[in-house]
Amino acid sequence: MPVGILLTTALFIVLGVVFSLGRGAFLIAGYNTSSKEEKAKYNEKALCKFMGKSNFVLAFSVFLWGLSNLVNQPILFGIGLILFIGTIIFMVIYVNTKNRFKK
């Protein structure tokens, strides 16, 4: 498995752990640039936990890319790519609808 894939997977896992602990909100784009008044409107822990779960799914997707190369099964890359893109689309829609993370 290529080193880049392993490092990317490890990065997503580490970020997933940090976010799952309710920390690392400063790493979330958009949230980190909000004013203190705007940040006070959001449940930071819930947002971080959602981002943590999402990062674990993204890590699995990237892992599938490397595994497809290792076992020479291009279908795994396709599954990983669809899962990755689908997860990103889901994250954007979920976070930006119905004020889910507002206090």
Buried (B, 14 or more C-beta within 10 A) or exposed (E): BEEEBEEBBEBBBEBBBBBBEBBBBEEBEEBEEBEEEEEEEBBBBBBBBBBBBBBBBBBBBBBBBBBBBEEEEEEBBEBBBEBBEEBBEEBEEEBEEEEEBEE
